[in-house]
Amino acid sequence: MNTRQTVFSVSLLRELEIGRKIFQLWSPYFSPKNQERGKVDALLSDIKREIVCIFPGASIIERLWPIDRWSQVADELWKLGRQPTIIGGRAEIDMSQKIMDFAKCRIVNLCGKLSLSETAALFDCSRLLISTDSGILHIGAMCNIPTVSLFGPGIADKWGPKGERHSIINKNLECGPCTKFGTTPPCPNNMACMMNISSEEVLETSKGLL
């Protein structure tokens, strides 16, 4: 084994070990208990449609997608017979309310109402997750729910969910991905990588998985 192969092997083993430790750390959240499933069932007791989860939040402004486009996607999902359901923490409460104000359909808003393990229970009874590049996206992928992810400045090839059950929307602009070593610089291009993603594109990609 030459030096390059040795370095690659050590790097791969390190990544596998890190991945194993991360899974062990987070695995309790991916195995919801009956009490947590019961809470989700109670919140959705009057819902008769297939649930499509929407996570509109992001850790930085450069990864956000316009409110009105989320509303348009929700409206079209409703027309398709699905139940758009917004998820997130307290940070997404104001955003979720604005999406509901723009939308014309019925939206279930669970922002600030679910723990991570309860969110995993929700994924178990949902049909699809549409999300920005976020922690919730990766939790959804680990819970084996199909995902549509909106990637902007992040490195989709590295961090995007893999497999036929996952679709990544990435405009692949010349200026991106601009995130380096976990840091995203202020955007001089009006977040074009996210702004160029249309609601029609998100909906068509979603329909392909539905």
MDAnalysis code that builds the backbone (N, CA, C; Angstrom):
import MDAnalysis as mda
import numpy as np

u = mda.Universe.empty(630, n_residues=210, atom_resindex=np.repeat(np.arange(210), 3), trajectory=True)
u.add_TopologyAttr("name", ["N", "CA", "C"] * 210)
u.add_TopologyAttr("resid", np.arange(1, 211))
u.add_TopologyAttr("resname", ["MET", "ASN", "THR", "ARG", "GLN", "THR", "VAL", "PHE", "SER", "VAL", "SER", "LEU", "LEU", "ARG", "GLU", "LEU", "GLU", "ILE", "GLY", "ARG", "LYS", "ILE", "PHE", "GLN", "LEU", "TRP", "SER", "PRO", "TYR", "PHE", "SER", "PRO", "LYS", "ASN", "GLN", "GLU", "ARG", "GLY", "LYS", "VAL", "ASP", "ALA", "LEU", "LEU", "SER", "ASP", "ILE", "LYS", "ARG", "GLU", "ILE", "VAL", "CYS", "ILE", "PHE", "PRO", "GLY", "ALA", "SER", "ILE", "ILE", "GLU", "ARG", "LEU", "TRP", "PRO", "ILE", "ASP", "ARG", "TRP", "SER", "GLN", "VAL", "ALA", "ASP", "GLU", "LEU", "TRP", "LYS", "LEU", "GLY", "ARG", "GLN", "PRO", "THR", "ILE", "ILE", "GLY", "GLY", "ARG", "ALA", "GLU", "ILE", "ASP", "MET", "SER", "GLN", "LYS", "ILE", "MET", "ASP", "PHE", "ALA", "LYS", "CYS", "ARG", "ILE", "VAL", "ASN", "LEU", "CYS", "GLY", "LYS", "LEU", "SER", "LEU", "SER", "GLU", "THR", "ALA", "ALA", "LEU", "PHE", "ASP", "CYS", "SER", "ARG", "LEU", "LEU", "ILE", "SER", "THR", "ASP", "SER", "GLY", "ILE", "LEU", "HIS", "ILE", "GLY", "ALA", "MET", "CYS", "ASN", "ILE", "PRO", "THR", "VAL", "SER", "LEU", "PHE", "GLY", "PRO", "GLY", "ILE", "ALA", "ASP", "LYS", "TRP", "GLY", "PRO", "LYS", "GLY", "GLU", "ARG", "HIS", "SER", "ILE", "ILE", "ASN", "LYS", "ASN", "LEU", "GLU", "CYS", "GLY", "PRO", "CYS", "THR", "LYS", "PHE", "GLY", "THR", "THR", "PRO", "PRO", "CYS", "PRO", "ASN", "ASN", "MET", "ALA", "CYS", "MET", "MET", "ASN", "ILE", "SER", "SER", "GLU", "GLU", "VAL", "LEU", "GLU", "THR", "SER", "LYS", "GLY", "LEU", "LEU"])
u.atoms.positions = np.array([
    [0.859, -1.196, 0.000],
    [0.000, 0.000, 0.000],
    [0.888, 1.237, 0.000],
    [0.680, 2.140, -0.982],
    [1.523, 3.324, -1.031],
    [1.018, 4.388, -0.052],
    [1.768, 5.492, 0.013],
    [1.455, 6.534, 0.998],
    [0.069, 7.124, 0.785],
    [-0.288, 7.372, -0.490],
    [-1.594, 7.967, -0.781],
    [-2.716, 7.030, -0.347],
    [-2.576, 5.718, -0.594],
    [-3.593, 4.758, -0.192],
    [-3.702, 4.678, 1.324],
    [-2.546, 4.771, 1.997],
    [-2.553, 4.718, 3.455],
    [-3.293, 5.916, 4.033],
    [-3.004, 7.099, 3.506],
    [-3.676, 8.322, 3.970],
    [-5.172, 8.219, 3.739],
    [-5.560, 7.714, 2.543],
    [-6.984, 7.578, 2.219],
    [-7.663, 6.613, 3.187],
    [-6.999, 5.476, 3.485],
    [-7.579, 4.474, 4.374],
    [-7.767, 5.039, 5.775],
    [-6.759, 5.740, 6.272],
    [-6.856, 6.336, 7.605],
    [-7.976, 7.357, 7.642],
    [-8.075, 8.175, 6.577],
    [-9.129, 9.188, 6.513],
    [-10.506, 8.549, 6.494],
    [-10.662, 7.476, 5.701],
    [-11.949, 6.795, 5.607],
    [-12.337, 6.183, 6.947],
    [-11.376, 5.537, 7.618],
    [-11.662, 4.942, 8.911],
    [-12.053, 6.008, 9.930],
    [-11.390, 7.149, 9.854],
    [-11.703, 8.240, 10.776],
    [-13.134, 8.725, 10.552],
    [-13.510, 8.886, 9.256],
    [-14.860, 9.346, 8.948],
    [-15.899, 8.326, 9.398],
    [-15.622, 7.039, 9.207],
    [-16.556, 6.001, 9.636],
    [-16.712, 6.012, 11.152],
    [-15.618, 6.203, 11.857],
    [-15.661, 6.239, 13.321],
    [-16.442, 7.456, 13.795],
    [-16.209, 8.610, 13.163],
    [-16.952, 9.824, 13.516],
    [-18.438, 9.616, 13.251],
    [-18.750, 9.007, 12.079],
    [-20.141, 8.753, 11.734],
    [-20.812, 7.823, 12.739],
    [-20.068, 6.786, 13.190],
    [-20.614, 5.855, 14.173],
    [-20.912, 6.568, 15.485],
    [-20.009, 7.428, 15.926],
    [-20.195, 8.138, 17.188],
    [-21.365, 9.109, 17.080],
    [-21.488, 9.784, 15.930],
    [-22.598, 10.714, 15.744],
    [-23.924, 9.959, 15.778],
    [-23.964, 8.796, 15.098],
    [-25.209, 8.013, 15.086],
    [-25.566, 7.550, 16.494],
    [-24.552, 7.106, 17.266],
    [-24.825, 6.681, 18.635],
    [-25.348, 7.847, 19.472],
    [-24.804, 9.034, 19.228],
    [-25.209, 10.212, 19.993],
    [-26.651, 10.597, 19.691],
    [-27.024, 10.497, 18.407],
    [-28.340, 10.967, 17.978],
    [-29.372, 9.865, 17.868],
    [-28.965, 8.601, 17.931],
    [-29.896, 7.502, 17.690],
    [-31.129, 7.510, 18.594],
    [-31.057, 7.981, 19.869],
    [-32.291, 8.014, 20.671],
    [-33.387, 8.866, 20.038],
    [-32.980, 9.886, 19.268],
    [-33.968, 10.756, 18.643],
    [-34.616, 10.106, 17.426],
    [-33.983, 9.072, 16.868],
    [-34.515, 8.420, 15.680],
    [-35.395, 7.226, 16.027],
    [-35.526, 6.927, 17.314],
    [-36.348, 5.802, 17.759],
    [-37.382, 6.322, 18.759],
    [-38.388, 7.037, 18.258],
    [-39.379, 7.632, 19.168],
    [-40.136, 6.576, 19.959],
    [-40.467, 6.938, 21.193],
    [-41.214, 6.043, 22.067],
    [-42.711, 6.165, 21.788],
    [-43.473, 5.246, 22.368],
    [-44.917, 5.238, 22.150],
    [-45.572, 6.544, 22.589],
    [-45.056, 7.134, 23.667],
    [-45.611, 8.398, 24.156],
    [-45.421, 9.509, 23.127],
    [-44.255, 9.507, 22.491],
    [-43.977, 10.540, 21.482],
    [-44.805, 10.309, 20.220],
    [-44.959, 9.056, 19.842],
    [-45.820, 8.743, 18.698],
    [-47.270, 9.124, 18.996],
    [-47.670, 8.892, 20.248],
    [-49.035, 9.235, 20.645],
    [-49.302, 10.726, 20.558],
    [-48.323, 11.543, 20.942],
    [-48.489, 12.986, 20.853],
    [-48.661, 13.421, 19.405],
    [-47.837, 12.872, 18.513],
    [-47.939, 13.218, 17.096],
    [-49.287, 12.774, 16.534],
    [-49.711, 11.575, 16.896],
    [-51.007, 11.076, 16.430],
    [-52.140, 12.002, 16.878],
    [-52.036, 12.514, 18.111],
    [-53.075, 13.405, 18.629],
    [-53.094, 14.729, 17.871],
    [-51.908, 15.252, 17.550],
    [-51.830, 16.512, 16.817],
    [-52.378, 16.386, 15.395],
    [-52.313, 15.173, 14.860],
    [-52.743, 14.945, 13.481],
    [-54.059, 14.169, 13.392],
    [-54.781, 14.122, 14.485],
    [-55.953, 13.243, 14.560],
    [-57.021, 13.546, 13.516],
    [-57.125, 14.811, 13.092],
    [-58.167, 15.162, 12.117],
    [-57.626, 15.288, 10.691],
    [-56.379, 14.871, 10.478],
    [-55.771, 14.954, 9.155],
    [-56.009, 13.655, 8.401],
    [-56.606, 13.750, 7.235],
    [-56.906, 12.568, 6.429],
    [-56.007, 12.455, 5.192],
    [-55.199, 13.453, 4.932],
    [-54.355, 13.471, 3.744],
    [-52.946, 12.985, 4.063],
    [-52.214, 12.599, 3.010],
    [-50.789, 12.308, 3.171],
    [-50.058, 13.583, 3.575],
    [-49.170, 13.449, 4.541],
    [-48.473, 14.618, 5.088],
    [-47.170, 14.865, 4.346],
    [-46.969, 16.110, 3.947],
    [-45.682, 16.542, 3.396],
    [-45.115, 17.584, 4.350],
    [-43.974, 17.284, 4.944],
    [-43.334, 18.198, 5.895],
    [-42.530, 19.261, 5.160],
    [-42.594, 20.466, 5.681],
    [-41.846, 21.600, 5.127],
    [-41.010, 22.211, 6.241],
    [-39.705, 22.286, 6.015],
    [-38.839, 22.996, 6.960],
    [-38.224, 24.186, 6.239],
    [-38.659, 25.422, 6.556],
    [-38.187, 26.606, 5.841],
    [-37.013, 27.321, 6.502],
    [-36.567, 26.840, 7.647],
    [-35.547, 27.551, 8.411],
    [-34.140, 27.323, 7.906],
    [-33.210, 28.055, 8.482],
    [-31.790, 27.924, 8.146],
    [-30.974, 28.620, 9.221],
    [-29.747, 28.174, 9.361],
    [-28.881, 28.761, 10.386],
    [-28.345, 30.120, 9.965],
    [-28.325, 30.386, 8.655],
    [-27.840, 31.675, 8.139],
    [-28.785, 32.170, 7.048],
    [-28.828, 33.469, 6.835],
    [-29.746, 34.069, 5.884],
    [-29.472, 33.609, 4.459],
    [-28.213, 33.289, 4.167],
    [-27.846, 32.874, 2.805],
    [-28.489, 31.559, 2.387],
    [-29.036, 30.798, 3.326],
    [-29.650, 29.508, 3.008],
    [-31.180, 29.565, 3.014],
    [-31.730, 30.741, 3.228],
    [-33.186, 30.874, 3.273],
    [-33.774, 30.974, 1.874],
    [-35.050, 30.576, 1.766],
    [-35.799, 30.642, 0.509],
    [-37.000, 31.539, 0.757],
    [-37.448, 32.309, -0.242],
    [-38.508, 33.299, -0.019],
    [-39.806, 32.712, 0.547],
    [-40.412, 33.470, 1.440],
    [-41.654, 33.070, 2.101],
    [-42.763, 32.778, 1.098],
    [-42.934, 33.655, 0.100],
    [-44.048, 33.492, -0.834],
    [-43.909, 32.215, -1.659],
    [-42.680, 31.764, -1.895],
    [-42.496, 30.536, -2.672],
    [-42.841, 29.304, -1.841],
    [-42.530, 29.344, -0.561],
    [-42.969, 28.258, 0.316],
    [-44.498, 28.163, 0.303],
    [-45.153, 29.329, 0.335],
    [-46.617, 29.356, 0.325],
    [-47.166, 28.786, -0.975],
    [-46.526, 29.132, -2.083],
    [-46.967, 28.606, -3.384],
    [-46.837, 27.088, -3.431],
    [-45.733, 26.569, -2.912],
    [-45.533, 25.119, -2.881],
    [-46.605, 24.466, -2.004],
    [-46.892, 25.069, -0.858],
    [-47.917, 24.529, 0.027],
    [-49.277, 24.491, -0.667],
    [-49.630, 25.561, -1.364],
    [-50.910, 25.618, -2.075],
    [-51.017, 24.517, -3.127],
    [-49.938, 24.306, -3.861],
    [-49.963, 23.295, -4.920],
    [-49.992, 21.881, -4.337],
    [-49.307, 21.673, -3.230],
    [-49.364, 20.370, -2.567],
    [-50.786, 20.075, -2.110],
    [-51.468, 21.095, -1.616],
    [-52.857, 20.930, -1.190],
    [-53.738, 20.532, -2.371],
    [-53.513, 21.162, -3.509],
    [-54.287, 20.828, -4.705],
    [-54.044, 19.385, -5.140],
    [-52.871, 18.864, -4.816],
    [-52.539, 17.481, -5.154],
    [-53.087, 16.491, -4.124],
    [-53.786, 17.003, -3.139],
    [-54.376, 16.121, -2.137],
    [-53.488, 15.834, -0.954],
    [-52.386, 16.565, -0.802],
    [-51.476, 16.382, 0.327],
    [-51.724, 17.446, 1.397],
    [-51.216, 17.175, 2.584],
    [-51.345, 18.104, 3.689],
    [-49.993, 18.748, 4.001],
    [-49.791, 20.010, 3.561],
    [-48.538, 20.695, 3.899],
    [-48.459, 20.954, 5.402],
    [-47.325, 20.583, 5.975],
    [-47.139, 20.665, 7.428],
    [-45.788, 21.298, 7.716],
    [-45.813, 22.465, 8.332],
    [-44.568, 23.183, 8.609],
    [-43.990, 22.710, 9.937],
    [-42.700, 22.425, 9.947],
    [-42.024, 22.005, 11.165],
    [-40.856, 22.938, 11.448],
    [-40.387, 22.894, 12.673],
    [-39.259, 23.729, 13.064],
    [-39.323, 24.033, 14.547],
    [-38.355, 24.793, 15.011],
    [-38.311, 25.189, 16.409],
    [-38.906, 26.572, 16.608],
    [-38.604, 27.148, 17.739],
    [-39.127, 28.489, 18.031],
    [-38.618, 29.525, 17.036],
    [-37.417, 29.293, 16.507],
    [-36.835, 30.252, 15.564],
    [-37.649, 30.358, 14.280],
    [-38.421, 29.299, 13.969],
    [-39.201, 29.295, 12.727],
    [-40.662, 29.704, 12.925],
    [-41.056, 30.068, 14.140],
    [-42.471, 30.371, 14.401],
    [-42.942, 31.564, 13.591],
    [-42.209, 32.668, 13.615],
    [-42.614, 33.854, 12.856],
    [-42.641, 33.565, 11.361],
    [-41.631, 32.856, 10.876],
    [-41.558, 32.518, 9.461],
    [-42.747, 31.653, 9.048],
    [-43.076, 30.683, 9.891],
    [-44.185, 29.786, 9.557],
    [-45.505, 30.544, 9.504],
    [-45.678, 31.518, 10.384],
    [-46.913, 32.306, 10.375],
    [-47.019, 33.128, 9.099],
    [-45.902, 33.659, 8.635],
    [-45.916, 34.437, 7.400],
    [-46.249, 33.545, 6.202],
    [-45.724, 32.322, 6.200],
    [-46.054, 31.381, 5.124],
    [-47.550, 31.110, 5.113],
    [-48.127, 30.916, 6.293],
    [-49.564, 30.668, 6.397],
    [-50.376, 31.879, 5.953],
    [-49.874, 33.081, 6.248],
    [-50.580, 34.298, 5.840],
    [-50.624, 34.430, 4.323],
    [-49.552, 34.011, 3.644],
    [-49.484, 34.091, 2.183],
    [-50.303, 32.979, 1.521],
    [-50.348, 31.829, 2.147],
    [-50.981, 30.660, 1.534],
    [-52.503, 30.781, 1.540],
    [-53.115, 30.066, 0.605],
    [-54.581, 30.053, 0.498],
    [-55.172, 28.742, 1.011],
    [-54.320, 27.776, 1.293],
    [-54.789, 26.452, 1.707],
    [-54.675, 26.292, 3.225],
    [-55.124, 25.149, 3.689],
    [-54.966, 24.810, 5.096],
    [-53.574, 24.250, 5.316],
    [-52.846, 24.849, 6.246],
    [-51.509, 24.379, 6.594],
    [-51.495, 23.991, 8.063],
    [-50.921, 22.838, 8.355],
    [-50.702, 22.447, 9.744],
    [-49.358, 23.029, 10.173],
    [-49.367, 23.792, 11.259],
    [-48.154, 24.440, 11.741],
    [-47.733, 23.804, 13.060],
    [-46.641, 23.047, 13.021],
    [-46.137, 22.373, 14.216],
    [-44.847, 23.004, 14.737],
    [-44.514, 24.192, 14.276],
    [-43.284, 24.853, 14.727],
    [-43.334, 25.107, 16.235],
    [-42.276, 24.713, 16.912],
    [-42.185, 24.909, 18.350],
    [-42.982, 23.925, 19.172],
    [-43.597, 22.933, 18.522],
    [-44.467, 21.996, 19.236],
    [-43.870, 20.599, 19.389],
    [-42.782, 20.316, 18.663],
    [-42.233, 18.961, 18.655],
    [-40.771, 18.952, 19.084],
    [-40.404, 17.942, 19.860],
    [-38.993, 17.685, 20.139],
    [-38.385, 16.979, 18.932],
    [-37.090, 16.734, 18.972],
    [-36.448, 16.038, 17.856],
    [-36.997, 14.615, 17.701],
    [-37.174, 13.928, 18.816],
    [-37.691, 12.567, 18.727],
    [-39.139, 12.560, 18.273],
    [-39.916, 13.562, 18.648],
    [-41.293, 13.682, 18.163],
    [-41.320, 14.024, 16.680],
    [-40.333, 14.802, 16.236],
    [-40.210, 15.089, 14.813],
    [-39.908, 13.811, 14.040],
    [-39.058, 12.954, 14.621],
    [-38.783, 11.654, 14.003],
    [-40.051, 10.821, 13.907],
    [-40.894, 10.890, 14.937],
    [-42.174, 10.180, 14.900],
    [-43.062, 10.735, 13.797],
    [-43.026, 12.047, 13.602],
    [-43.786, 12.664, 12.511],
    [-43.286, 12.171, 11.164],
    [-41.971, 12.073, 11.004],
    [-41.406, 11.588, 9.739],
    [-41.881, 10.166, 9.441],
    [-42.070, 9.371, 10.482],
    [-42.504, 7.987, 10.294],
    [-43.879, 7.894, 9.640],
    [-44.704, 8.928, 9.828],
    [-46.052, 8.890, 9.264],
    [-46.247, 9.943, 8.179],
    [-45.137, 10.446, 7.621],
    [-45.193, 11.459, 6.567],
    [-44.696, 10.889, 5.252],
    [-45.062, 11.542, 4.167],
    [-44.725, 11.043, 2.834],
    [-43.460, 11.665, 2.273],
    [-43.138, 12.911, 2.689],
    [-42.025, 13.638, 2.070],
    [-41.597, 14.776, 2.984],
    [-40.314, 15.133, 2.905],
    [-39.776, 16.314, 3.582],
    [-39.161, 17.233, 2.540],
    [-39.601, 18.492, 2.525],
    [-38.993, 19.524, 1.685],
    [-38.274, 20.482, 2.626],
    [-36.988, 20.690, 2.406],
    [-36.205, 21.412, 3.402],
    [-35.056, 22.184, 2.765],
    [-34.639, 23.215, 3.462],
    [-33.379, 23.873, 3.142],
    [-32.232, 22.968, 3.589],
    [-31.019, 23.386, 3.274],
    [-29.814, 22.704, 3.750],
    [-29.720, 22.954, 5.255],
    [-30.046, 21.942, 6.044],
    [-30.194, 22.154, 7.487],
    [-30.011, 20.852, 8.247],
    [-29.962, 20.982, 9.573],
    [-29.892, 19.798, 10.408],
    [-31.136, 18.943, 10.294],
    [-32.299, 19.579, 10.169],
    [-33.554, 18.841, 10.028],
    [-33.525, 17.983, 8.766],
    [-32.940, 18.499, 7.691],
    [-32.821, 17.730, 6.459],
    [-32.067, 16.430, 6.717],
    [-30.953, 16.509, 7.422],
    [-30.134, 15.319, 7.659],
    [-30.816, 14.354, 8.628],
    [-31.545, 14.888, 9.594],
    [-32.307, 14.022, 10.489],
    [-33.381, 13.286, 9.693],
    [-34.039, 14.008, 8.779],
    [-35.043, 13.374, 7.936],
    [-34.452, 12.249, 7.112],
    [-33.292, 12.493, 6.521],
    [-32.644, 11.456, 5.714],
    [-32.293, 10.243, 6.567],
    [-31.820, 10.462, 7.786],
    [-31.499, 9.364, 8.683],
    [-32.759, 8.595, 9.096],
    [-33.895, 9.290, 9.108],
    [-35.168, 8.637, 9.446],
    [-35.797, 7.979, 8.228],
    [-35.111, 8.056, 7.088],
    [-35.518, 7.343, 5.873],
    [-36.783, 7.902, 5.230],
    [-37.067, 9.181, 5.449],
    [-38.162, 9.812, 4.732],
    [-37.588, 10.410, 3.445],
    [-38.279, 10.284, 2.308],
    [-37.790, 10.917, 1.078],
    [-37.654, 12.426, 1.278],
    [-36.647, 13.023, 0.657],
    [-36.405, 14.453, 0.853],
    [-36.180, 15.183, -0.459],
    [-36.620, 16.428, -0.479],
    [-36.244, 17.385, -1.513],
    [-35.498, 18.493, -0.791],
    [-34.242, 18.706, -1.128],
    [-33.428, 19.693, -0.424],
    [-33.030, 20.832, -1.338],
    [-33.106, 22.053, -0.795],
    [-32.751, 23.258, -1.527],
    [-31.359, 23.689, -1.081],
    [-30.377, 23.475, -1.951],
    [-28.993, 23.803, -1.625],
    [-28.583, 25.096, -2.316],
    [-27.971, 25.979, -1.547],
    [-27.448, 27.225, -2.085],
    [-25.940, 27.293, -1.915],
    [-25.480, 27.964, -0.846],
    [-24.032, 28.117, -0.654],
    [-23.340, 26.868, -0.135],
    [-24.103, 25.915, 0.389],
    [-23.503, 24.699, 0.935],
    [-23.005, 23.757, -0.147],
    [-22.174, 22.810, 0.250],
    [-21.571, 21.868, -0.688],
    [-22.497, 20.664, -0.838],
    [-23.324, 20.687, -1.869],
    [-24.329, 19.638, -2.053],
    [-23.698, 18.273, -2.284],
    [-22.604, 18.233, -3.046],
    [-21.963, 16.951, -3.346],
    [-21.477, 16.258, -2.071],
    [-21.128, 17.040, -1.079],
    [-20.600, 16.475, 0.165],
    [-21.701, 16.223, 1.189],
    [-22.631, 17.176, 1.322],
    [-23.582, 17.128, 2.421],
    [-25.003, 16.763, 2.005],
    [-25.297, 16.741, 0.726],
    [-26.647, 16.404, 0.289],
    [-26.974, 14.939, 0.530],
    [-28.206, 14.621, 0.925],
    [-28.607, 13.216, 1.111],
    [-28.435, 12.420, -0.176],
    [-27.990, 11.190, -0.052],
    [-27.707, 10.349, -1.222],
    [-28.788, 9.280, -1.403],
    [-29.013, 8.897, -2.644],
    [-29.928, 7.805, -2.929],
    [-31.125, 8.234, -3.755],
    [-31.847, 7.249, -4.281],
    [-32.975, 7.513, -5.155],
    [-34.139, 8.184, -4.436],
    [-34.186, 8.073, -3.123],
    [-35.276, 8.666, -2.359],
    [-35.023, 10.126, -2.023],
    [-33.891, 10.662, -2.498],
    [-33.535, 12.031, -2.163],
    [-33.187, 12.826, -3.426],
    [-33.778, 14.009, -3.547],
    [-33.512, 14.878, -4.700],
    [-32.965, 16.210, -4.204],
    [-31.871, 16.632, -4.818],
    [-31.225, 17.894, -4.451],
    [-31.456, 18.915, -5.562],
    [-31.903, 20.099, -5.178],
    [-32.028, 21.205, -6.130],
    [-30.878, 22.162, -5.874],
    [-30.031, 22.305, -6.868],
    [-28.822, 23.121, -6.733],
    [-28.565, 23.780, -8.079],
    [-28.500, 25.103, -8.112],
    [-28.354, 25.832, -9.379],
    [-26.929, 25.824, -9.903],
    [-25.970, 25.377, -9.103],
    [-24.575, 25.220, -9.545],
    [-24.035, 26.495, -10.210],
    [-24.181, 27.616, -9.536],
    [-23.668, 28.882, -10.062],
    [-22.142, 28.916, -9.990],
    [-21.553, 29.764, -10.801],
    [-20.089, 29.862, -10.835],
    [-19.513, 30.311, -9.497],
    [-20.284, 31.086, -8.747],
    [-19.788, 31.613, -7.472],
    [-19.942, 30.614, -6.322],
    [-20.538, 29.481, -6.592],
    [-20.784, 28.541, -5.511],
    [-20.168, 27.173, -5.756],
    [-20.157, 26.329, -4.740],
    [-20.563, 26.670, -3.370],
    [-19.511, 27.553, -2.689],
    [-19.998, 28.518, -1.927],
    [-19.064, 29.483, -1.326],
    [-18.744, 29.162, 0.133],
    [-19.431, 28.186, 0.705],
    [-19.131, 27.792, 2.086],
    [-17.798, 27.051, 2.128],
    [-16.907, 27.508, 2.957],
    [-15.595, 26.887, 3.113],
    [-15.320, 26.653, 4.589],
    [-14.969, 25.410, 4.920],
    [-14.624, 25.053, 6.296],
    [-15.728, 25.467, 7.270],
    [-16.974, 25.303, 6.830],
    [-18.115, 25.577, 7.700],
    [-18.515, 27.032, 7.802],
    [-17.865, 27.895, 7.039],
    [-18.161, 29.331, 7.104],
    [-18.647, 29.826, 5.752],
    [-19.744, 30.578, 5.749],
    [-20.286, 31.155, 4.530],
    [-20.104, 32.668, 4.560],
    [-19.420, 33.245, 3.582],
    [-19.219, 34.698, 3.572],
    [-20.499, 35.429, 3.194],
    [-20.615, 36.707, 3.526],
    [-21.768, 37.498, 3.085],
    [-21.878, 37.459, 1.566],
    [-23.095, 37.320, 1.054],
    [-23.285, 37.160, -0.388],
    [-23.353, 38.512, -1.094],
    [-22.511, 38.730, -2.116],
    [-22.569, 39.973, -2.887],
    [-23.528, 39.875, -4.082],
    [-24.186, 38.712, -4.215],
    [-24.995, 38.445, -5.407],
    [-26.466, 38.203, -5.056],
    [-26.916, 38.818, -3.960],
    [-28.322, 38.749, -3.556],
    [-28.815, 37.311, -3.408],
    [-27.958, 36.430, -2.875],
    [-28.317, 35.026, -2.652],
    [-28.918, 34.375, -3.900],
    [-28.271, 34.632, -5.043],
    [-28.815, 34.141, -6.321],
    [-28.966, 32.633, -6.350],
    [-28.099, 31.906, -5.640],
    [-28.170, 30.440, -5.651],
    [-29.480, 29.941, -5.068],
    [-30.064, 30.689, -4.128],
    [-31.363, 30.332, -3.572],
    [-32.501, 31.031, -4.316],
    [-32.287, 32.289, -4.682],
    [-33.341, 33.051, -5.347],
    [-33.681, 32.488, -6.726],
    [-32.733, 31.813, -7.355],
    [-32.972, 31.249, -8.692],
    [-33.739, 29.929, -8.658],
    [-34.003, 29.412, -7.482],
    [-34.817, 28.195, -7.359],
    [-36.285, 28.605, -7.379],
    [-37.028, 28.101, -8.332],
    [-38.437, 28.489, -8.470],
    [-39.343, 27.538, -7.694],
    [-40.522, 28.024, -7.358],
    [-41.497, 27.167, -6.686],
    [-41.940, 26.034, -7.605],
    [-42.008, 26.313, -8.919],
    [-42.383, 25.282, -9.884],
    [-41.372, 24.134, -9.880],
    [-40.090, 24.486, -9.774],
    [-39.034, 23.465, -9.762],
    [-39.122, 22.596, -8.511],
    [-39.370, 23.230, -7.381],
    [-39.508, 22.480, -6.135],
    [-40.727, 21.566, -6.200],
    [-41.821, 22.065, -6.748],
    [-43.032, 21.271, -6.827],
    [-42.851, 20.086, -7.770],
    [-42.273, 20.312, -8.927],
    [-42.076, 19.211, -9.879],
    [-41.140, 18.148, -9.314],
    [-40.103, 18.573, -8.612],
    [-39.184, 17.618, -7.993],
    [-39.914, 16.821, -6.906],
    [-40.753, 17.506, -6.163],
    [-41.532, 16.843, -5.110],
    [-42.493, 15.825, -5.709],
    [-43.153, 16.197, -6.788],
    [-44.100, 15.291, -7.429],
    [-43.398, 14.027, -7.924],
    [-42.138, 14.170, -8.329],
    [-41.384, 13.011, -8.776],
    [-41.172, 11.992, -7.666],
    [-41.088, 12.453, -6.416],
    [-40.915, 11.550, -5.280],
    [-42.243, 11.092, -4.694],
    [-43.292, 11.892, -4.914],
    [-44.617, 11.526, -4.403],
    [-45.275, 10.469, -5.285],
])
